[in-house]
Amino acid sequence: MHRSPATAWLTEAANAAEQQGAGNLLRVVLIVMVVGCVLTAWILLRGYKRKDD
C-alpha cells in the first residue's frame, strides 16, 4: 500500500503519542488550536481594514 508523506507523518505521530502518553499529544493539540484561532482571527479581521484615502 502506497502512503502519502502526510499519511506517513500522521501515522508516525500517532505511534509516538501512544508511546509517550497524552501529555505531548495534548500539547500539540493546544498549540495547533491557538495557531488556528490566531489565523482565523487575522483572516476575519483583515476584512475590516479600510484605507483612508
N, C-alpha and C positions, 0 to 999 in steps of 0.2 A: 504494500500500500504506500503510495506516494503522499508525503505530508508537505504542506507548505511551511516555510520558515516560521510564520506566525503560529501555526498549529503546533509545531515542534517546540517553540518557545513556551507556549501556554502549557503544554504537557510537562515540560521541564519545571516550570514554576509550580504546577500542581504537585508534582513529585517532591519538590523541595519543601513545599508547605507542609506536606504530610510528615516529612522527616523532622522539621523544625518546630512544628506546632503552630498554633493560631496566632502567636504574637507578631511574627514578621508579616504574615498574610494580612492581618488587621491593620498593621502599619502601612502597608502598600495600598490597601483599600482606602484608608483615610487620606493618604496623600493624593491619590487619584481623584477622590471626591472633592478635595479642596481645590486642586488644579482645575477640575471640571467646572466648579462653581465660579471661580475667578474668570475662566474663559467664557462661560455663559454670560456673566455679568458684563464683561467687556464687549461681547458681541451685541447684547441688547442695548447697552447704554451708549454705544458709539453712534447709534441712530439718532440720539437726541442732540448730538453735537451739530451746531449750526455756525456757519461763517457770518461774521458781522461785516458785510461789505457796504 
